[in-house]
Amino acid sequence: MGKGIKRLILVVIAVLAMLLVVSQTAHAAADGQYKTCRQARRAISKKFSKYGKVKFIQTKNLTNRMLLRRKGSGEIIVEVCKGKVMNRNGDGKVFNTGKEHGYYMNYSGLKGIRKGSRATTYCVYEWGNNYTDAVGWRYDVVTKY
């Protein structure tokens, strides 16, 4: 096999790997909207328990240390964010941060929301790395319309 063919094969493999990563990232934006928190928690537990022990952690209790030590720990970290829609564009604020000013969260993809709506968002962190921003999947529940 010539160098050109080997190089072509490597390029094709690299492109396929990139497509896989892009599809997973797009998938993270809207994995599901559930009617109740109980339904969402059950679905998440069922889907991810085969990869490790699923731990639901409130935003204010989640630390960088937990995120930086999750790879190889056998734990799947699910951050539970409770937020409020601030305007008709779906911009929102997470209010269970334990801080005076909450984090930004976008709710524009949720059905039936309006200014003042409340939502619980479950962010499932990828377990194959220790990046603190590696949310691979997101599930939402509108708790107040």
C-alpha positions as CSV (number, residue, x, y, z in Angstrom):
1,M,0.0,0.0,0.0
2,G,1.4,3.4,-1.0
3,K,1.9,6.4,1.2
4,G,-0.9,8.2,-0.6
5,I,-3.5,5.5,0.2
6,K,-2.4,5.3,3.8
7,R,-2.7,9.1,4.1
8,L,-6.2,9.0,2.5
9,I,-7.3,6.3,5.0
10,L,-6.1,8.3,7.9
11,V,-7.9,11.4,6.6
12,V,-11.1,9.4,6.2
13,I,-10.8,8.0,9.8
14,A,-10.2,11.5,11.1
15,V,-13.2,13.0,9.3
16,L,-15.4,10.1,10.6
17,A,-14.2,10.8,14.1
18,M,-14.9,14.5,13.8
19,L,-18.4,13.8,12.5
20,L,-19.0,11.5,15.5
21,V,-17.9,14.3,17.9
22,V,-20.0,16.9,16.1
23,S,-23.1,14.7,16.2
24,Q,-22.6,14.0,20.0
25,T,-22.2,17.8,20.6
26,A,-25.4,18.6,18.7
27,H,-27.1,15.8,20.6
28,A,-26.2,17.5,23.9
29,A,-28.2,20.6,23.1
30,A,-31.6,18.9,23.3
31,D,-31.7,15.3,24.6
32,G,-35.2,15.6,26.0
33,Q,-37.9,17.6,27.6
34,Y,-39.9,15.6,30.2
35,K,-43.2,16.5,32.0
36,T,-41.9,15.7,35.5
37,C,-38.6,15.6,37.3
38,R,-39.3,12.0,38.3
39,Q,-39.6,11.0,34.6
40,A,-36.4,12.8,33.8
41,R,-34.4,11.2,36.7
42,R,-35.7,7.7,35.8
43,A,-34.8,8.2,32.1
44,I,-31.3,9.5,33.0
45,S,-30.7,6.7,35.5
46,K,-31.8,4.0,33.1
47,K,-29.7,5.4,30.2
48,F,-26.5,6.0,32.1
49,S,-26.4,3.4,35.0
50,K,-24.7,0.9,32.7
51,Y,-21.7,3.3,32.7
52,G,-21.4,3.8,36.4
53,K,-23.2,5.0,39.5
54,V,-25.5,8.0,38.6
55,K,-25.2,10.8,41.1
56,F,-27.6,13.7,41.0
57,I,-25.9,16.8,42.5
58,Q,-27.5,20.3,43.0
59,T,-25.6,23.1,41.3
60,K,-24.6,24.7,44.6
61,N,-23.1,21.4,45.9
62,L,-21.1,20.6,42.7
63,T,-17.5,21.4,43.0
64,N,-14.6,21.7,40.5
65,R,-12.9,19.0,42.6
66,M,-15.7,16.5,41.9
67,L,-15.6,17.3,38.1
68,L,-11.8,17.1,38.0
69,R,-11.8,13.6,39.6
70,R,-14.7,11.9,37.8
71,K,-12.8,10.1,35.1
72,G,-12.3,6.5,36.2
73,S,-14.3,7.0,39.4
74,G,-17.2,4.9,38.3
75,E,-19.5,7.8,38.8
76,I,-21.8,9.6,36.4
77,I,-22.3,13.2,37.6
78,V,-25.6,14.8,36.8
79,E,-25.9,18.5,37.7
80,V,-29.4,19.5,38.8
81,C,-29.9,23.2,37.8
82,K,-33.1,25.0,38.8
83,G,-33.7,28.1,36.8
84,K,-36.1,30.8,35.7
85,V,-36.8,32.2,32.3
86,M,-36.0,36.0,32.3
87,N,-37.4,37.1,28.9
88,R,-39.3,35.9,25.9
89,N,-36.0,35.0,24.1
90,G,-35.5,32.1,26.6
91,D,-32.6,33.7,28.4
92,G,-32.6,32.4,31.9
93,K,-30.8,32.3,35.2
94,V,-29.9,29.3,37.4
95,F,-30.9,30.2,40.9
96,N,-29.7,27.2,43.0
97,T,-26.1,28.2,42.7
98,G,-25.6,29.3,46.3
99,K,-24.3,32.6,44.9
100,E,-26.1,36.0,44.8
101,H,-26.1,36.0,41.0
102,G,-27.0,32.8,39.2
103,Y,-25.4,31.4,36.1
104,Y,-26.8,31.9,32.6
105,M,-28.9,29.2,31.0
106,N,-30.7,29.2,27.7
107,Y,-34.2,27.8,27.7
108,S,-35.3,28.9,24.2
109,G,-35.6,25.3,23.0
110,L,-38.2,24.4,25.6
111,K,-41.8,24.0,24.6
112,G,-44.3,26.3,26.2
113,I,-42.0,28.6,28.1
114,R,-42.4,32.3,28.7
115,K,-41.0,35.0,30.9
116,G,-41.3,33.8,34.5
117,S,-41.4,30.1,33.6
118,R,-39.3,27.8,35.8
119,A,-37.3,24.8,34.8
120,T,-35.1,22.0,36.2
121,T,-32.3,21.1,33.9
122,Y,-30.2,17.9,34.3
123,C,-26.7,18.2,32.8
124,V,-24.9,14.9,32.4
125,Y,-21.2,15.3,32.4
126,E,-19.1,13.1,30.2
127,W,-17.3,10.4,32.3
128,G,-14.4,9.8,29.9
129,N,-12.6,13.1,30.8
130,N,-12.2,15.6,33.6
131,Y,-13.0,18.8,31.7
132,T,-15.2,21.0,33.9
133,D,-17.4,22.1,31.0
134,A,-17.9,18.7,29.4
135,V,-21.7,18.4,29.6
136,G,-22.6,15.7,27.1
137,W,-26.3,15.5,27.6
138,R,-29.1,17.8,28.7
139,Y,-32.6,17.0,29.9
140,D,-35.2,19.6,30.9
141,V,-38.4,19.8,32.8
142,V,-40.6,22.9,32.8
143,T,-41.9,23.0,36.4
144,K,-43.9,26.2,36.1
145,Y,-45.3,27.7,32.9
